[in-house]
């Protein structure tokens, strides 16, 4: 089964006005274009564009065909400004949180709802352009050294530095403690001195202050790894990973979920207690995920029930269910039939055996452990 699908970009305020449309060869909408969702998540399902179910949302079409729903969600993400500081629950936490809010009668589309579905959201992003992100807690010694340097620049950083040395800075920073505001003021007022001593940390402060001045998440960000991805480099964000994307165009692959626990850098609902319940503060030395070279493709294989491949030539696929996004004209041989996708077109594939694809550039999200 080969089902052509399409969707409209989501217009979150942090989205770029040109990155996504230029990459997909589309006319820009004129507004921010933040994310293109390709999947069947009820929050923004793709629609079927051809065949007897044309015009239906993908989830409804698959129900009509008595086929299982995708257990992953493929996105194109285009960030012109930083996203919120956030983490995602694991499967058990997601089920419990969803059931708790269902029992409390919280509408699923309520702005203050944290769990919009009962699914986990492990997340992989691969850079298309240079891509800046925060991901996972940096090694403790590096955080201690950074805040010690800040303390030498301005004594108002001393309470934060003390908490970093005590290894309990995250909860303290997000609690609204009295020492947080003076440290934020110091970060703003002494930014030139900070840049001379800590140029990467100063760049992070400047980026976040531009959109969220005075937010404690600015200081939390300095506890995290700053990651600069070049095109083709990957980053895996397992459950509990505290992260924020800062700028760039990337391809995302994740579990079929929209569960986000936010800790700041956003006007949206922030649930500090729930974030602290799911966040993993274990240090991460290098969160990058290296690609594996295959015939006609690069494969990104995180510890998750999916993998992402960048197609760059003829490629045989030993998988049954997949989402495909063509960046260049693409041919797919599925069930003995050749199908074509133009630049910017997408499809859901569900077959009994493998299939073949040929493209100068396309993205293929593969579902693993298919029932």
Backbone torsions as a table, in degrees:
resi	resn	phi	psi	omega
1	UNK	NA	128.5	179.6
2	UNK	-125.6	114.0	-173.3
3	UNK	-119.0	104.4	176.1
4	UNK	-65.0	137.0	-177.1
5	UNK	-135.9	162.5	177.2
6	UNK	-153.2	165.2	176.9
7	UNK	-156.8	165.8	175.8
8	UNK	-100.7	143.8	179.1
9	UNK	-63.8	146.3	174.5
10	UNK	-82.0	140.1	-169.2
11	UNK	-102.3	43.9	176.5
12	UNK	-58.5	148.3	-171.9
13	UNK	-61.9	-27.6	-177.2
14	UNK	-79.9	-2.7	-174.8
15	UNK	-73.2	154.4	175.7
16	UNK	-78.3	151.3	178.0
17	UNK	-87.5	-12.3	-175.5
18	UNK	-135.2	-26.4	-171.6
19	UNK	-56.7	-49.8	-174.9
20	UNK	-67.4	-48.5	-177.4
21	UNK	-65.6	-39.5	178.5
22	UNK	-63.3	-41.0	-177.6
23	UNK	-67.0	-36.1	-177.1
24	UNK	-93.4	-0.3	178.5
25	UNK	70.7	35.5	-179.3
26	UNK	-111.4	160.9	171.1
27	UNK	-74.2	133.7	179.5
28	UNK	-66.9	150.6	-178.8
29	UNK	-76.2	-20.6	-175.0
30	UNK	97.9	-14.9	176.9
31	UNK	-116.8	-176.6	176.8
32	UNK	-66.4	137.4	176.8
33	UNK	-122.1	102.7	-169.3
34	UNK	-94.9	-49.4	-174.4
35	UNK	-143.6	138.5	168.4
36	UNK	-108.6	118.7	-178.4
37	UNK	-95.7	128.6	174.9
38	UNK	-123.3	103.4	-177.6
39	UNK	168.6	-159.3	-175.9
40	UNK	-123.1	15.6	179.2
41	UNK	-59.1	131.2	-176.2
42	UNK	-61.6	-17.5	178.3
43	UNK	-67.6	-26.9	179.6
44	UNK	-168.7	67.8	-176.1
45	UNK	-70.8	144.9	171.1
46	UNK	-67.1	158.8	178.1
47	UNK	-112.1	151.0	178.4
48	UNK	-78.3	135.1	-174.7
49	UNK	-108.2	-12.4	-178.8
50	UNK	-140.4	161.4	173.5
51	UNK	87.8	-171.9	-173.3
52	UNK	-67.0	-20.0	-179.7
53	UNK	-106.6	19.2	178.9
54	UNK	-56.8	135.5	-179.0
55	UNK	95.3	-18.2	176.9
56	UNK	-81.4	150.7	168.7
57	UNK	-64.4	149.9	-175.7
58	UNK	-58.6	-39.7	-179.3
59	UNK	-62.6	-40.9	178.9
60	UNK	-68.5	-39.4	179.1
61	UNK	-64.0	-41.7	179.2
62	UNK	-67.5	-36.2	174.2
63	UNK	-60.4	-42.9	-179.9
64	UNK	-64.5	-32.1	179.3
65	UNK	-87.1	-1.5	-178.1
66	UNK	56.3	44.0	177.6
67	UNK	-115.0	149.5	-179.2
68	UNK	-65.2	152.5	176.8
69	UNK	-74.8	151.4	174.2
70	UNK	-59.4	141.3	177.2
71	UNK	-104.8	32.9	177.1
72	UNK	-158.4	167.5	-178.7
73	UNK	-139.0	124.4	178.8
74	UNK	-101.8	134.7	-179.5
75	UNK	-133.8	151.9	161.5
76	UNK	-106.4	124.6	-176.5
77	UNK	-116.0	131.3	-178.6
78	UNK	-130.8	101.8	-174.7
79	UNK	-105.0	121.0	171.9
80	UNK	-96.6	-19.1	179.0
81	UNK	-136.4	163.4	-178.9
82	UNK	-63.5	143.2	171.1
83	UNK	-84.8	174.6	-179.0
84	UNK	-67.9	155.3	171.5
85	UNK	-75.8	122.5	-168.8
86	UNK	-153.5	163.3	171.8
87	UNK	-142.7	162.4	-178.8
88	UNK	-122.5	146.8	-178.0
89	UNK	-78.1	161.3	169.8
90	UNK	-82.1	-178.9	-173.1
91	UNK	-62.2	-43.9	-178.9
92	UNK	-65.8	-44.2	178.6
93	UNK	-63.6	-39.0	179.9
94	UNK	-64.7	-44.9	179.3
95	UNK	-62.0	-46.3	-177.6
96	UNK	-64.9	-43.3	-179.7
97	UNK	-65.8	-41.2	178.6
98	UNK	-63.0	-46.7	-179.9
99	UNK	-64.0	-37.3	179.0
100	UNK	-63.4	-44.8	-179.1
101	UNK	-75.0	-30.9	173.1
102	UNK	-63.0	-46.2	-179.2
103	UNK	-63.9	-30.9	179.4
104	UNK	-80.8	-5.0	177.9
105	UNK	76.3	23.1	179.1
106	UNK	-76.5	120.7	179.5
107	UNK	-57.1	143.3	-175.6
108	UNK	-65.4	-23.9	178.4
109	UNK	-100.5	13.3	-179.9
110	UNK	-67.6	137.5	-178.8
111	UNK	-59.7	-27.8	-176.9
112	UNK	-93.4	7.2	179.0
113	UNK	-80.1	137.5	179.2
114	UNK	-98.1	-34.8	-175.5
115	UNK	-114.3	102.9	-176.6
116	UNK	-92.4	-7.2	178.5
117	UNK	-159.4	167.3	-176.6
118	UNK	-94.6	25.7	-172.6
119	UNK	-111.5	153.8	173.4
120	UNK	-79.4	163.3	-176.5
121	UNK	-136.5	59.6	168.8
122	UNK	-60.4	147.3	-167.3
123	UNK	-140.0	134.9	176.2
124	UNK	-123.9	135.6	173.3
125	UNK	-128.6	137.9	174.6
126	UNK	-120.4	129.6	-175.7
127	UNK	-71.9	134.7	170.6
128	UNK	-99.2	-41.5	170.5
129	UNK	-111.5	172.8	168.9
130	UNK	-51.2	133.0	-166.8
131	UNK	-133.9	125.6	-178.8
132	UNK	-107.6	135.6	-177.0
133	UNK	-150.6	162.0	166.5
134	UNK	-112.8	134.3	-175.5
135	UNK	-154.2	113.6	174.1
136	UNK	73.1	157.4	-177.8
137	UNK	-76.1	132.3	179.5
138	UNK	-69.4	160.3	176.4
139	UNK	-51.6	138.9	-171.3
140	UNK	-56.7	-40.0	-179.9
141	UNK	-61.0	-37.0	179.3
142	UNK	-67.6	-40.3	178.1
143	UNK	-66.3	-43.0	178.5
144	UNK	-60.4	-44.6	-179.2
145	UNK	-64.1	-41.4	-178.7
146	UNK	-63.2	-44.9	-178.2
147	UNK	-75.3	-26.4	172.3
148	UNK	-65.2	-39.8	176.8
149	UNK	-65.2	-39.7	176.7
150	UNK	-63.9	-39.6	178.7
151	UNK	-63.0	-35.9	177.5
152	UNK	-67.9	-30.5	178.6
153	UNK	-74.0	-40.4	-177.3
154	UNK	-152.8	128.7	-176.7
155	UNK	-64.8	-17.3	179.6
156	UNK	-67.3	-14.5	175.3
157	UNK	-82.9	-7.1	-173.1
158	UNK	-58.5	-44.0	179.6
159	UNK	-61.3	-35.7	178.3
160	UNK	-69.6	-44.9	179.6
161	UNK	-58.8	-38.1	178.3
162	UNK	-63.1	-42.2	179.6
163	UNK	-68.4	-35.1	177.3
164	UNK	-64.4	-42.2	177.7
165	UNK	-65.0	-32.4	178.7
166	UNK	-81.9	-5.6	177.4
167	UNK	64.6	35.2	175.0
168	UNK	-136.8	34.1	-173.6
169	UNK	-72.6	-34.1	-173.3
170	UNK	-59.9	-56.1	-178.3
171	UNK	-61.3	-38.8	-178.8
172	UNK	-64.7	-44.1	-179.6
173	UNK	-64.7	-37.6	-177.6
174	UNK	-83.9	-4.9	-175.2
175	UNK	-86.5	-8.7	-176.2
176	UNK	78.9	24.5	-179.5
177	UNK	-60.7	155.5	-172.9
178	UNK	-63.1	-29.2	-177.9
179	UNK	-77.5	-7.9	-175.2
180	UNK	-74.1	-46.7	-176.8
181	UNK	-59.8	-45.0	176.5
182	UNK	-61.0	-37.0	178.3
183	UNK	-66.9	-38.1	176.3
184	UNK	-64.5	-39.9	176.8
185	UNK	-62.4	-40.6	178.7
186	UNK	-64.1	-39.4	178.8
187	UNK	-60.8	-37.5	179.2
188	UNK	-74.5	-47.9	-171.7
189	UNK	-75.8	-27.3	-175.5
190	UNK	-109.8	27.0	-172.6
191	UNK	-63.2	-33.3	179.7
192	UNK	-67.3	-41.6	177.3
193	UNK	-66.4	-37.8	177.4
194	UNK	-63.8	-41.0	-179.3
195	UNK	-62.6	-34.7	179.7
196	UNK	-67.9	-34.3	-177.2
197	UNK	-95.4	-35.8	-173.8
198	UNK	-136.5	76.8	-173.2
199	UNK	-62.6	-37.3	-179.6
200	UNK	-68.5	-45.5	178.6
201	UNK	-62.5	-38.2	178.8
202	UNK	-64.5	-38.9	177.8
203	UNK	-64.3	-40.8	176.8
204	UNK	-61.2	-45.7	179.2
205	UNK	-58.8	-47.5	-177.9
206	UNK	-60.8	-44.6	-179.6
207	UNK	-60.5	-44.8	-174.8
208	UNK	-76.3	-36.2	177.9
209	UNK	-64.9	-30.4	-177.9
210	UNK	-61.8	-31.0	-178.1
211	UNK	-112.4	-22.9	-176.3
212	UNK	-138.3	61.8	-178.3
213	UNK	-59.9	136.5	177.1
214	UNK	77.4	8.2	-179.5
215	UNK	-83.9	130.5	178.0
216	UNK	-57.5	-22.4	177.4
217	UNK	-59.1	-21.9	177.0
218	UNK	-61.2	-43.1	179.0
219	UNK	-76.2	-35.2	175.2
220	UNK	-59.1	-38.1	-178.5
221	UNK	-57.7	-30.0	-178.7
222	UNK	-75.3	-9.3	173.5
223	UNK	-84.0	-12.1	-171.2
224	UNK	-103.1	162.7	173.4
225	UNK	-70.7	128.3	169.6
226	UNK	-89.9	122.3	-173.9
227	UNK	-118.7	125.0	175.5
228	UNK	-110.2	107.5	-178.8
229	UNK	-94.3	137.4	169.6
230	UNK	-93.1	158.3	-179.8
231	UNK	-49.6	131.0	-179.1
232	UNK	94.5	-12.4	177.6
233	UNK	-85.3	145.1	-175.9
234	UNK	-113.8	160.1	179.7
235	UNK	-141.8	125.5	179.8
236	UNK	-107.9	134.4	-177.1
237	UNK	-121.6	91.9	179.4
238	UNK	-72.4	174.7	177.3
239	UNK	-54.5	137.9	177.2
240	UNK	87.9	-11.0	-179.2
241	UNK	-70.2	121.9	176.6
242	UNK	-83.9	127.7	-172.5
243	UNK	-155.1	167.0	171.4
244	UNK	-158.1	133.7	172.4
245	UNK	-85.9	139.0	-175.4
246	UNK	-104.1	-43.1	-177.1
247	UNK	-169.5	143.2	172.1
248	UNK	130.9	171.2	177.8
249	UNK	-107.1	129.9	-179.5
250	UNK	-146.4	162.0	172.1
251	UNK	-101.7	125.7	-179.6
252	UNK	-110.4	141.7	170.9
253	UNK	-133.1	132.1	-172.6
254	UNK	-151.2	171.6	170.4
255	UNK	-63.6	158.9	-174.4
256	UNK	-77.6	65.4	-170.8
257	UNK	-140.8	155.3	173.1
258	UNK	-126.4	32.4	179.4
259	UNK	-84.7	116.1	-177.0
260	UNK	-131.9	121.9	173.5
261	UNK	-102.5	111.1	-173.0
262	UNK	-97.3	145.0	179.0
263	UNK	-119.4	3.0	179.2
264	UNK	148.2	-175.3	-178.6
265	UNK	60.5	40.2	-177.2
266	UNK	-163.3	148.4	170.0
267	UNK	-83.5	-5.2	-178.8
268	UNK	-78.0	177.1	-177.6
269	UNK	-59.0	128.6	176.6
270	UNK	-115.8	120.5	179.8
271	UNK	-117.5	88.7	-174.1
272	UNK	-62.0	-44.5	-177.3
273	UNK	-60.6	-43.1	-178.6
274	UNK	-71.3	-37.5	175.8
275	UNK	-59.5	-46.8	-179.0
276	UNK	-64.7	-25.6	179.4
277	UNK	-74.1	-25.3	-176.1
278	UNK	-108.6	-16.3	-172.4
279	UNK	-71.8	144.9	176.9
280	UNK	-107.4	112.3	-176.9
281	UNK	-92.6	5.5	177.8
282	UNK	-62.0	132.7	-178.2
283	UNK	-62.5	148.2	177.4
284	UNK	-123.7	117.5	-175.8
285	UNK	-69.4	-45.7	179.8
286	UNK	-150.6	109.2	-175.0
287	UNK	-82.7	0.7	-178.2
288	UNK	-64.1	151.8	176.1
289	UNK	-119.5	118.1	-178.6
290	UNK	-76.3	148.5	176.8
291	UNK	-86.2	151.8	174.9
292	UNK	-108.8	131.6	-179.0
293	UNK	-79.4	128.8	174.0
294	UNK	-122.4	171.1	174.9
295	UNK	-66.4	111.0	177.4
296	UNK	79.2	12.5	-177.3
297	UNK	-162.5	159.5	165.9
298	UNK	-111.3	134.1	-177.0
299	UNK	-112.9	134.3	175.2
300	UNK	-111.6	116.3	-168.8
301	UNK	-125.1	84.3	178.2
302	UNK	-79.5	173.3	173.4
303	UNK	-79.0	77.8	-174.5
304	UNK	-157.2	164.8	-178.1
305	UNK	-82.5	34.0	178.3
306	UNK	-156.4	165.6	169.3
307	UNK	-144.3	158.9	-178.3
308	UNK	-119.4	136.4	176.5
309	UNK	-125.8	137.3	170.8
310	UNK	-97.4	112.1	-177.4
311	UNK	-81.8	133.0	-179.6
312	UNK	-144.1	43.3	178.6
313	UNK	153.3	-170.0	175.7
314	UNK	-64.0	134.4	-174.4
315	UNK	-149.8	128.0	176.0
316	UNK	-92.2	134.8	-174.4
317	UNK	-117.1	117.4	177.4
318	UNK	-96.4	72.1	-178.8
319	UNK	-154.2	160.7	-176.1
320	UNK	-103.7	-32.9	-173.5
321	UNK	-131.5	131.6	-174.1
322	UNK	-157.3	153.9	168.9
323	UNK	-108.1	135.6	-178.7
324	UNK	-126.3	137.4	174.6
325	UNK	-126.1	118.7	179.6
326	UNK	-87.3	130.3	171.8
327	UNK	-101.4	-38.3	169.5
328	UNK	-109.6	164.2	175.7
329	UNK	-51.5	134.7	-169.4
330	UNK	-134.0	138.8	173.4
331	UNK	-114.4	137.4	178.9
332	UNK	-125.9	128.2	173.8
333	UNK	-103.2	112.1	-174.5
334	UNK	-136.7	129.8	-178.9
335	UNK	53.8	38.3	177.6
336	UNK	76.9	6.0	-178.2
337	UNK	-119.9	140.2	177.8
338	UNK	-94.9	127.8	179.4
339	UNK	-122.6	148.6	-176.9
340	UNK	-117.8	142.0	171.7
341	UNK	-123.0	131.1	174.2
342	UNK	-81.5	168.8	178.6
343	UNK	-55.7	130.5	179.1
344	UNK	87.4	-3.8	179.6
345	UNK	-92.4	158.6	-174.2
346	UNK	-138.2	164.6	179.5
347	UNK	-155.6	154.7	169.0
348	UNK	-104.4	132.0	-177.5
349	UNK	-119.4	130.6	178.5
350	UNK	-141.9	106.7	-173.5
351	UNK	-131.6	165.8	178.6
352	UNK	-81.6	-25.2	178.9
353	UNK	-133.2	-160.6	-178.5
354	UNK	-78.6	-176.1	178.0
355	UNK	-150.1	175.0	-179.0
356	UNK	-127.3	149.6	-179.6
357	UNK	-138.8	147.9	177.1
358	UNK	-139.3	120.9	-178.0
359	UNK	-161.1	149.8	171.2
360	UNK	-74.0	-28.1	176.5
361	UNK	-160.9	119.5	174.6
362	UNK	-156.0	160.8	177.4
363	UNK	-115.7	133.6	-178.5
364	UNK	-126.4	117.9	176.1
365	UNK	-99.8	121.7	-173.2
366	UNK	-110.9	131.3	177.1
367	UNK	-86.9	125.3	178.9
368	UNK	-97.7	165.5	177.8
369	UNK	53.9	42.9	178.8
370	UNK	-65.8	130.6	-180.0
371	UNK	-59.6	NA	NA
